Amino acid sequence: MTLLHLAGFVGLWMTLRKLQENYPTENLRPGRLNWSLAPSEICITWNGEDFEVLDWLLNRAFQVDNKGLIVLTGLYSDQMSIEAQLARHQCLTRTFLQHNKSISSDGQGSEFIRLSGRDVEVKYKKVKRYGHQDFAKKLCDEKGMLRTEPIGIVSWLYPGLTVRHYAFKEHTKFEEPVELIFVLLFAIVACKYFILLNSAEGSKRQYALVIPEFTDLEGYLGNQKQAEKLSYGDFFAFGLGDAGLKSITCQPGKEFSEELQPYRGQVILFNQAPWSLQQNTRSIILHLCIREETLSPYSVFREFDLQTMVWNCTSQRSKLAYSFAGKIITENLANNQPWWSSFSEYSQNEEFFQLILDARKVLLYMLRKTKHDSRAEELFIQACHETFRRIYAKIYDRTQDGEFAQIERKNQQLRYRLRLCKNEDAFRGFLTGFLAEAVPNSVVVNNQTELMPILTGQIDWKLTRDLFLLSMVSYKKVGNLAEESVSQKGE
């Protein structure tokens, strides 16, 4: 069984648990339908016609309310807030149930919700029926008996698993035994869903599907029972990394906890492909293996509440900048990298670098609140800041009254030289020249032993390059340097 099959197992477990509450005795179910639930096994028994029993079960498990919203019985959807129902409905109709063959639409609906202090209209596709409700016809033959031969998998049951070549349809389709197909129907109950905040102007909305690797059934079920406390904003994420981290750390009604064990799973991105603009297709898969040490910097990121800041930004440029920075930080953490990793790669593009500069607030917050992997990293940033301070002070000393200090020109020169560093030797030469502009550097002189791993290349030069860029972006604003240089002249 794949992760999606396991998600289906958990979704079926959740659904049967809820149906047990709604229909507690066998005489309330057709064919004396009954089941037993164990942590690693589900046993379902019945008498009578297979189709009648399975059709009843699927139509109780998968429903639609009077607003045209999808209701998943196993998630206690009837107890969710309208915000959570809308968000989950939008995600379902853009992931599993986006194709016209899997859903029968009833036009467009809309609801007003309160989001970050504002009334926002949320539009959605109204649903009349969807494939899960009528799937008993495919599980059973013309006589109403459960099929014994394998059944072909449709893409809305297992995203991406479709016929590979229609000229050889019978040879390139995927098939499963009836019991595993039945399990897959319930995967939509246990999976988690996120709407991705746009990180590029004019880009279409993207959706992420998170498939956890289930190791603690009771713990997961306890978490899911809190789903009615979710708000619309809880379904938003900056990227695949944020979706994966948020799916395991955002527990409704509970504070963030760092007591979670290493976590595995998959995050699937649904995006519009150039050859199929009418639907979102599976385009990227992120394999999660989250370590415990990742959770601490992610909790700092969550404390900053960047998502609310993005919603409240009046400038589209600011929204793009913070969304871009949030995506980089969380994807680094999801890959168990330092949150500032790969910044220098993005600086190769001037537009990306400006977006990073515009998101300076979140970078400064992360720099202040998170712990470095080593004392050397912290000292290196201090050494760079000391060098920047002395370089800028020299520029101010040379600036005549009425002239404009060429601080930004110096920064552009440094960024240009940094872009040319394509290998370790080039970067070491750049770094040596940079530090030499402020000799003697008190931080370097007083901490040579601790800084030696970074300065001599014992630490990956690309990480050091990222640290340099972080120190450049995080250095105090130029507007404060004039006063600093004036005080130095007085001394």
C-alpha positions as CSV (number, residue, x, y, z in Angstrom):
1,M,0.0,0.0,0.0
2,T,1.2,3.5,-0.9
3,L,0.9,6.5,1.3
4,L,-2.3,7.4,-0.5
5,H,-3.7,3.9,0.3
6,L,-2.8,4.3,3.9
7,A,-4.5,7.7,3.9
8,G,-7.6,5.9,2.5
9,F,-7.4,3.3,5.3
10,V,-7.4,6.1,7.9
11,G,-10.2,8.0,6.1
12,L,-12.3,4.8,6.1
13,W,-11.6,4.3,9.8
14,M,-12.7,7.9,10.5
15,T,-15.8,7.5,8.4
16,L,-16.9,4.3,10.0
17,R,-16.3,5.7,13.5
18,K,-18.7,8.6,12.7
19,L,-21.3,6.3,11.0
20,Q,-21.2,4.2,14.2
21,E,-22.4,7.3,16.1
22,N,-25.1,8.1,13.5
23,Y,-26.3,4.5,13.0
24,P,-25.4,2.6,16.2
25,T,-27.3,-0.6,15.5
26,E,-27.3,-3.1,12.6
27,N,-31.0,-2.8,12.0
28,L,-30.5,0.8,11.0
29,R,-28.2,-0.3,8.2
30,P,-29.0,-2.4,5.1
31,G,-27.9,-6.1,5.0
32,R,-27.1,-6.0,8.7
33,L,-24.0,-4.1,7.8
34,N,-21.4,-4.2,10.6
35,W,-17.7,-3.4,11.1
36,S,-14.9,-3.7,13.6
37,L,-12.1,-1.2,13.9
38,A,-8.5,-2.0,15.0
39,P,-5.4,0.2,14.8
40,S,-4.2,-1.8,11.8
41,E,-7.3,-3.6,10.5
42,I,-10.8,-2.9,9.4
43,C,-13.3,-5.7,9.0
44,I,-16.6,-5.0,7.3
45,T,-19.3,-7.7,7.0
46,W,-22.9,-7.8,5.6
47,N,-25.6,-10.0,4.3
48,G,-27.6,-9.5,1.1
49,E,-26.9,-7.7,-2.1
50,D,-23.4,-6.1,-2.3
51,F,-24.5,-3.1,-4.4
52,E,-27.3,-2.1,-2.0
53,V,-25.0,-2.2,1.0
54,L,-22.0,-0.4,-0.6
55,D,-24.2,2.2,-2.3
56,W,-25.8,3.0,1.1
57,L,-22.4,3.2,2.8
58,L,-20.9,5.5,0.1
59,N,-23.9,7.8,0.0
60,R,-23.7,8.2,3.8
61,A,-19.9,8.8,3.7
62,F,-19.9,11.3,0.9
63,Q,-22.6,14.0,0.8
64,V,-23.5,17.5,-0.4
65,D,-25.3,20.1,1.6
66,N,-27.9,22.6,0.5
67,K,-25.3,25.2,-0.4
68,G,-23.6,22.8,-2.9
69,L,-20.6,22.2,-0.6
70,I,-19.0,18.8,-0.3
71,V,-19.6,17.1,3.1
72,L,-17.2,14.4,4.2
73,T,-18.9,12.5,7.1
74,G,-15.6,11.2,8.6
75,L,-14.4,14.8,9.1
76,Y,-17.5,15.9,11.0
77,S,-18.0,18.5,8.3
78,D,-21.4,19.4,9.7
79,Q,-19.7,20.8,12.8
80,M,-17.1,22.8,10.8
81,S,-17.3,26.6,10.5
82,I,-18.5,27.9,7.1
83,E,-14.9,29.2,6.5
84,A,-13.4,25.8,6.9
85,Q,-16.1,24.2,4.7
86,L,-15.5,26.7,1.9
87,A,-11.7,26.3,2.0
88,R,-11.8,22.5,2.0
89,H,-14.5,22.5,-0.8
90,Q,-12.3,24.8,-2.9
91,C,-9.3,22.5,-2.4
92,L,-11.2,19.3,-3.2
93,T,-12.6,20.8,-6.4
94,R,-9.1,21.8,-7.5
95,T,-7.3,18.5,-6.5
96,F,-9.2,15.2,-6.4
97,L,-12.5,16.4,-7.8
98,Q,-11.5,19.0,-10.5
99,H,-12.3,17.0,-13.6
100,N,-15.8,17.2,-15.1
101,K,-16.0,13.4,-15.2
102,S,-15.7,13.2,-11.4
103,I,-18.2,16.0,-10.5
104,S,-21.6,17.3,-11.5
105,S,-21.7,21.1,-11.0
106,D,-24.6,23.3,-10.2
107,G,-23.2,26.7,-11.1
108,Q,-21.3,29.0,-8.9
109,G,-22.0,29.9,-5.3
110,S,-20.5,32.6,-3.0
111,E,-20.3,33.3,0.7
112,F,-19.0,36.3,2.6
113,I,-16.5,35.6,5.4
114,R,-14.4,37.7,7.8
115,L,-10.7,37.5,6.8
116,S,-8.1,39.6,8.7
117,G,-10.6,42.1,9.7
118,R,-12.3,42.5,6.3
119,D,-15.3,41.1,4.7
120,V,-14.2,38.9,1.7
121,E,-16.4,37.2,-0.9
122,V,-15.4,33.6,-1.5
123,K,-16.7,32.1,-4.7
124,Y,-16.9,28.3,-5.3
125,K,-18.2,25.7,-7.6
126,K,-21.5,24.4,-6.4
127,V,-21.7,20.6,-6.5
128,K,-24.7,18.3,-7.2
129,R,-23.0,14.9,-7.2
130,Y,-19.5,13.6,-7.3
131,G,-17.9,10.4,-8.3
132,H,-17.5,8.9,-4.8
133,Q,-21.3,8.8,-4.3
134,D,-21.9,6.6,-7.3
135,F,-18.9,4.4,-7.2
136,A,-20.8,1.3,-6.0
137,K,-21.7,0.8,-9.6
138,K,-18.1,0.3,-10.5
139,L,-17.3,-1.9,-7.5
140,C,-20.2,-4.2,-8.4
141,D,-21.2,-6.1,-11.6
142,E,-24.5,-6.0,-13.4
143,K,-26.0,-8.5,-11.0
144,G,-25.1,-6.3,-8.0
145,M,-22.3,-8.6,-6.8
146,L,-18.9,-7.4,-5.8
147,R,-16.4,-7.7,-8.6
148,T,-13.6,-10.2,-8.3
149,E,-11.3,-8.9,-11.1
150,P,-9.1,-5.8,-10.7
151,I,-10.6,-2.4,-11.6
152,G,-8.8,0.4,-13.5
153,I,-7.8,3.4,-11.4
154,V,-9.2,6.8,-12.5
155,S,-7.1,9.9,-12.0
156,W,-9.5,11.5,-9.5
157,L,-8.9,8.5,-7.2
158,Y,-5.1,8.6,-7.5
159,P,-3.8,11.9,-8.9
160,G,-1.3,11.4,-11.7
161,L,-2.0,7.7,-12.1
162,T,-3.7,7.6,-15.5
163,V,-3.5,5.8,-18.8
164,R,0.0,6.5,-20.2
165,H,-0.8,6.0,-23.9
166,Y,-4.3,5.9,-25.4
167,A,-3.1,3.9,-28.4
168,F,-2.2,1.2,-25.9
169,K,-4.9,1.8,-23.4
170,E,-5.2,-1.7,-22.1
171,H,-1.5,-2.1,-21.6
172,T,-0.7,1.3,-19.9
173,K,-3.6,1.6,-17.5
174,F,-3.3,1.0,-13.7
175,E,-5.5,-1.5,-11.9
176,E,-6.2,-2.5,-8.3
177,P,-8.1,-5.2,-6.5
178,V,-11.6,-4.1,-5.5
179,E,-10.8,-3.8,-1.8
180,L,-7.9,-1.4,-2.5
181,I,-10.0,0.7,-4.9
182,F,-12.6,0.9,-2.1
183,V,-9.9,2.1,0.3
184,L,-8.7,4.8,-2.1
185,L,-12.1,6.3,-2.1
186,F,-11.6,7.5,1.4
187,A,-8.2,9.1,0.9
188,I,-9.8,12.5,0.5
189,V,-11.0,12.3,4.1
190,A,-7.6,11.9,5.7
191,C,-5.4,14.0,3.4
192,K,-4.8,17.7,4.2
193,Y,-5.2,20.6,1.7
194,F,-3.7,24.1,1.3
195,I,-4.2,27.1,-1.0
196,L,-0.8,28.6,-1.9
197,L,-0.3,32.3,-1.6
198,N,0.8,33.7,-4.9
199,S,4.5,34.5,-5.0
200,A,4.5,35.9,-8.5
201,E,2.4,38.7,-9.9
202,G,-0.4,37.5,-12.2
203,S,0.1,33.9,-11.3
204,K,-2.8,31.5,-11.0
205,R,-3.9,30.1,-7.6
206,Q,-2.1,26.8,-6.8
207,Y,-3.2,24.0,-4.5
208,A,-1.2,21.6,-2.4
209,L,-2.3,18.1,-1.2
210,V,-0.5,16.7,1.8
211,I,-0.5,12.9,2.3
212,P,0.9,12.1,5.8
213,E,2.7,8.9,6.6
214,F,0.4,7.6,9.4
215,T,2.2,6.1,12.4
216,D,-0.1,7.2,15.2
217,L,-3.7,6.6,14.3
218,E,-5.2,7.7,17.6
219,G,-3.1,10.9,17.7
220,Y,-4.1,11.8,14.2
221,L,-7.8,11.2,14.8
222,G,-7.7,13.3,17.9
223,N,-6.2,16.1,15.8
224,Q,-8.8,15.8,13.1
225,K,-11.6,15.9,15.5
226,Q,-10.6,19.5,16.2
227,A,-11.1,20.4,12.5
228,E,-14.2,22.4,13.3
229,K,-12.0,25.1,14.9
230,L,-10.1,25.7,11.6
231,S,-10.5,29.1,10.0
232,Y,-10.3,30.0,6.3
233,G,-6.7,31.3,6.8
234,D,-5.6,28.0,8.2
235,F,-5.8,26.5,4.7
236,F,-3.3,29.0,3.2
237,A,0.5,28.3,2.9
238,F,3.4,30.0,1.2
239,G,4.6,26.9,-0.7
240,L,5.0,23.2,-0.5
241,G,7.4,23.4,2.4
242,D,5.0,25.5,4.4
243,A,2.1,23.2,3.6
244,G,4.0,20.2,4.8
245,L,5.2,21.9,8.0
246,K,1.8,23.5,8.7
247,S,0.0,20.2,8.3
248,I,1.9,18.7,11.3
249,T,2.3,21.7,13.5
250,C,-1.0,23.5,13.2
251,Q,-3.2,21.7,15.6
252,P,-6.5,23.5,16.1
253,G,-7.1,24.6,19.6
254,K,-3.5,23.8,20.7
255,E,-0.4,25.8,21.0
256,F,2.6,25.1,18.8
257,S,4.5,22.1,20.1
258,E,8.0,21.0,19.5
259,E,7.4,17.6,20.9
260,L,6.6,16.1,17.5
261,Q,8.7,13.2,16.3
262,P,10.4,13.1,12.9
263,Y,7.6,13.2,10.3
264,R,7.3,11.8,6.8
265,G,4.9,12.3,4.0
266,Q,4.3,13.8,0.6
267,V,3.2,17.2,-0.6
268,I,1.8,17.4,-4.1
269,L,1.5,20.6,-6.0
270,F,-1.4,21.0,-8.4
271,N,-0.7,23.6,-11.0
272,Q,-1.9,24.6,-14.5
273,A,0.1,23.0,-17.2
274,P,0.6,24.8,-20.5
275,W,-1.0,22.0,-22.4
276,S,-4.1,21.8,-20.1
277,L,-5.1,25.2,-18.9
278,Q,-8.6,24.1,-17.9
279,Q,-7.5,22.1,-15.0
280,N,-4.7,21.8,-12.3
281,T,-2.5,18.8,-12.8
282,R,0.0,17.1,-10.5
283,S,3.3,18.9,-11.2
284,I,5.7,18.6,-8.2
285,I,6.0,16.2,-5.3
286,L,7.9,17.1,-2.2
287,H,9.0,14.1,-0.1
288,L,8.9,15.1,3.6
289,C,11.3,13.9,6.3
290,I,11.0,16.6,8.9
291,R,13.5,16.4,11.7
292,E,12.9,17.7,15.3
293,E,15.5,20.5,15.0
294,T,13.5,22.0,12.1
295,L,10.5,22.7,14.3
296,S,12.2,25.4,16.4
297,P,13.0,27.9,13.6
298,Y,9.5,27.1,12.1
299,S,7.9,28.1,15.3
300,V,9.8,31.4,15.1
301,F,8.5,31.9,11.6
302,R,4.9,31.2,12.7
303,E,5.3,33.7,15.6
304,F,6.0,36.5,13.0
305,D,2.6,35.9,11.5
306,L,3.7,36.7,8.0
307,Q,0.5,35.5,6.5
308,T,-1.6,38.2,8.2
309,M,1.1,40.8,7.1
310,V,0.7,39.7,3.5
311,W,-3.1,40.0,3.7
312,N,-2.8,43.5,5.2
313,C,-0.2,44.8,2.8
314,T,-1.7,47.6,0.7
315,S,1.1,47.4,-1.9
316,Q,1.1,44.4,-4.4
317,R,4.9,44.7,-4.4
318,S,5.1,44.1,-0.6
319,K,2.7,41.2,-0.9
320,L,4.9,39.6,-3.5
321,A,8.1,40.2,-1.4
322,Y,6.8,38.7,1.8
323,S,5.2,35.7,0.0
324,F,8.5,35.1,-1.9
325,A,10.5,35.3,1.4
326,G,8.0,33.0,3.2
327,K,8.2,30.4,0.4
328,I,12.1,30.4,0.5
329,I,12.3,30.1,4.3
330,T,9.7,27.3,4.7
331,E,11.0,25.2,1.8
332,N,14.5,25.4,3.2
333,L,13.1,24.2,6.6
334,A,11.0,21.5,5.0
335,N,14.2,20.2,3.4
336,N,16.0,20.3,6.8
337,Q,18.3,23.2,5.6
338,P,19.1,26.4,7.4
339,W,16.2,28.9,6.8
340,W,18.6,31.3,5.0
341,S,19.9,28.6,2.7
342,S,20.0,29.4,-1.1
343,F,19.5,33.1,-0.7
344,S,22.6,33.8,-2.8
345,E,21.2,31.7,-5.6
346,Y,18.2,33.9,-5.8
347,S,20.4,37.0,-5.7
348,Q,21.6,36.1,-9.2
349,N,18.4,37.6,-10.4
350,E,18.1,41.3,-9.7
351,E,14.3,41.1,-9.4
352,F,14.4,38.3,-6.9
353,F,17.1,40.1,-4.9
354,Q,15.0,43.2,-4.6
355,L,12.1,41.1,-3.4
356,I,14.4,39.7,-0.6
357,L,15.4,43.2,0.3
358,D,11.8,44.3,0.5
359,A,11.0,41.4,2.9
360,R,13.8,42.6,5.2
361,K,11.5,42.6,8.3
362,V,11.0,38.9,8.4
363,L,14.7,38.2,7.8
364,L,15.7,40.4,10.7
365,Y,13.1,38.7,12.9
366,M,14.3,35.3,12.0
367,L,17.9,36.3,12.5
368,R,17.2,37.7,16.0
369,K,15.1,34.9,17.2
370,T,16.6,31.7,15.8
371,K,19.7,30.0,17.0
372,H,22.6,29.4,14.6
373,D,23.9,25.9,14.0
374,S,27.3,27.1,15.3
375,R,29.0,30.0,17.0
376,A,31.0,30.5,13.8
377,E,27.9,31.5,11.8
378,E,26.9,34.1,14.3
379,L,30.5,35.5,14.5
380,F,30.7,35.6,10.7
381,I,27.6,37.7,10.4
382,Q,29.0,40.1,13.1
383,A,32.3,40.3,11.2
384,C,30.5,41.1,8.0
385,H,28.5,43.8,9.7
386,E,31.6,45.3,11.2
387,T,33.1,45.4,7.7
388,F,30.0,47.0,6.2
389,R,30.0,49.6,9.0
390,R,33.6,50.7,8.3
391,I,33.2,50.6,4.5
392,Y,30.1,52.8,4.7
393,A,31.8,55.1,7.1
394,K,34.7,55.6,4.7
395,I,32.2,56.5,1.9
396,Y,30.6,59.1,4.2
397,D,34.0,60.5,5.0
398,R,34.7,61.1,1.3
399,T,31.3,62.6,0.6
400,Q,31.4,66.4,0.3
401,D,28.6,68.6,1.7
402,G,25.6,68.6,-0.7
403,E,26.7,65.3,-2.4
404,F,24.9,62.0,-2.2
405,A,26.8,59.2,-0.5
406,Q,27.2,56.3,-3.0
407,I,26.2,53.6,-0.6
408,E,23.9,51.8,-3.0
409,R,26.5,52.0,-5.7
410,K,28.9,50.1,-3.4
411,N,26.2,47.6,-2.6
412,Q,25.6,47.0,-6.3
413,Q,29.3,46.4,-6.9
414,L,29.4,43.9,-4.1
415,R,26.3,42.0,-5.4
416,Y,27.8,42.0,-8.9
417,R,31.1,40.6,-7.7
418,L,29.2,38.0,-5.6
419,R,27.2,36.9,-8.7
420,L,30.5,36.1,-10.4
421,C,31.5,33.6,-7.7
422,K,30.7,30.3,-9.4
423,N,33.1,28.2,-7.5
424,E,34.9,28.1,-4.1
425,D,38.1,29.7,-5.2
426,A,36.3,32.7,-6.7
427,F,34.2,33.1,-3.5
428,R,37.2,32.8,-1.2
429,G,38.9,35.5,-3.2
430,F,35.9,37.8,-3.0
431,L,35.5,37.2,0.8
432,T,39.2,37.9,1.5
433,G,39.0,41.1,-0.5
434,F,35.8,42.2,1.2
435,L,37.1,41.6,4.8
436,A,40.4,43.3,3.8
437,E,38.6,46.6,3.2
438,A,38.1,46.9,7.0
439,V,41.5,45.7,8.3
440,P,41.8,45.3,11.2
441,N,38.4,43.8,11.8
442,S,38.0,43.4,15.6
443,V,35.5,40.5,15.3
444,V,37.9,38.5,13.1
445,V,41.0,39.4,15.2
446,N,39.4,38.4,18.5
447,N,37.6,35.2,17.3
448,Q,40.0,33.6,14.8
449,T,39.7,30.1,16.3
450,E,35.9,30.1,16.0
451,L,35.8,31.7,12.6
452,M,38.5,29.4,11.1
453,P,36.1,26.7,9.8
454,I,34.2,29.4,7.7
455,L,37.2,31.4,6.6
456,T,39.2,28.4,5.5
457,G,36.5,26.4,3.7
458,Q,35.8,23.7,6.3
459,I,32.2,24.7,6.0
460,D,30.5,24.5,2.6
461,W,31.3,27.7,0.7
462,K,27.8,27.9,-0.7
463,L,26.4,28.2,2.8
464,T,29.0,30.8,3.6
465,R,27.9,32.7,0.5
466,D,24.3,32.5,1.7
467,L,25.4,33.8,5.1
468,F,27.2,36.7,3.5
469,L,24.1,37.7,1.6
470,L,22.0,37.4,4.8
471,S,24.5,39.7,6.6
472,M,24.2,42.2,3.7
473,V,20.4,42.2,3.7
474,S,20.2,42.3,7.5
475,Y,22.6,45.2,8.1
476,K,21.0,48.4,9.5
477,K,19.4,50.8,7.1
478,V,21.6,53.3,5.3
479,G,19.6,56.2,6.9
480,N,21.2,55.4,10.3
481,L,24.7,55.4,9.0
482,A,25.1,59.2,8.6
483,E,24.6,59.7,12.4
484,E,27.0,56.8,13.1
485,S,29.7,58.3,10.8
486,V,29.3,61.8,12.3
487,S,29.8,60.4,15.8
488,Q,32.9,58.6,14.7
489,K,34.3,61.8,13.2
490,G,33.7,63.6,16.5
491,E,35.6,60.9,18.3
